[in-house]
């Protein structure tokens, strides 16, 4: 699985991008986005995805549903 950022909730603060251990978070024209192909949910590195931990907006970053 992977994480996703809700572009309607993202305030483009940039807190998540430098902390992503897989460099999966990149800015877009509207907000930040997570590359699902490279996101590992920080498995094996952290107990909780770092982007979720650092994001100042509740429920902005959630698990990508298939």
Buried (B, 14 or more C-beta within 10 A) or exposed (E): EBBBBEBEBBEBEEBBBEBBEBEBBEEEEEBBBBEEEEBBBBEEEEEEBBBBBBBEEEEBBEEBEE
